[in-house]
Structure formats: structure tokens, C-alpha cells
Amino acid sequence: MKILFLSLGNICRSPLAKGILKDKLKKRNIDAVIESAGFEPYRINEKPEKRIVEVAAKHGIDISDNVARLFTSEDFDKFDIIYVMESKSYNEAMYFTRNDDDKKKIKFILSVIDGKNKRVPNPYSNGKKGLKEVYAIIEEVCEKIANSLS
């Protein structure tokens, strides 16, 4: 299985999801390719946001080595499923689609929980509480994804 997580800047939610899912799959001895990408060119080669790195580290997950990169249409050839964090990323990803097969790969990450196309909240909207909330949401989703791959 090859999974890509998408968020606008690729410095917070998507690298967090990548780190959490990689950790869960490693603990289950499941081999998979997990990556993250974004759409904001001024973020290329940036490391994850310091506060989200700290939240992940408190849970034993190191995402500090992630490097932001841009999403491209070639990612549809490399990945089986592409999870987006919010509707802006969904719309951006849809712009790059070349055919119906590409469109079928794009899913809202929260649809894993309840089948609905809801967005992962902005982690900065409620300070530290918001960061913890986003961690808990993404952790729950990644647990379900890991269970489905077990």
C-alpha cells in the first residue's frame, strides 16, 4: 500500500499524519510507503512547524526530518490513496487529476472515521489545545487505517 497525505503547506497536518501512520505500521510489521506533500511553493524544503514536532515527540513520534514538497500529477501514479486534510487541498488535488482513476484516489482523511468529507481543523486556531486536538483526530484516523491494513 502506498499512501500520500496532503495539506496546504505540508508543514503541519500532513507530516503529522505521515509520522503517526508510519509509526503504527512499523509496530505492526506492515510494509507500506507513506509520504506527505502540499501545494504552497514557498514551503518547499521547509521542516515541519516546531509546535507540531513537539506534540508528535510527546507521543514518541519523530517528524522533525520531514521536508515539505509539492504535490504533482505524477503522485497519482505513485500512490494508491491520497488523503486530504481540507477542501482547499481536495480542490487543488482535483485540479491535477488526469482521469477518473486519479479522482477516485482522493479522499478526505476524516472520511475514514464516519464516511463524511469533513476537514481536519486548523491546529493553530486554539493554541496548544488545538494542536493536541489535531493530534488526537489524526491519531484516531491513522489507527483505523492501520487496522484496515492489518
C-alpha positions, 0 to 999 in steps of 0.5 A: 500500500502506498499512501500520500497525505496532503495539506496546504503547506505540508508543514503541519497536518500532513507530516503529522499524519505521515509520522503517526501512520508510519509509526503504527505500521512499523509496530505492526510489521506492515510494509507500506510507503507513506509520504506527505506533500502540499501545494504552497511553493514557498514551503518547499524544503521547509521542516515541519512547524516546531509546535507540531514536532513537539506534540508528535515527540510527546507521543514518541513520534519523530517528524522533525526530518520531514521536508515539505514538497509539492504535490504533482500529477505524477503522485497519482501514479505513485500512490494508491490513496491520497488523503486530504486534510481540507477542501482547499487541498481536495480542490487543488488535488482535483485540479491535477487529476488526469482521469477518473482513476486519479479522482477516485484516489482522493479522499478526505482523511476524516472520511475514514472515521464516519464516511463524511468529507469533513476537514481536519481543523486548523491546529493553530486556531486554539493554541496548544489545545488545538494542536493536541486536538489535531493530534488526537483526530489524526491519531484516531484516523491513522489507527483505523487505517492501520487496522484496515491494513492489518 
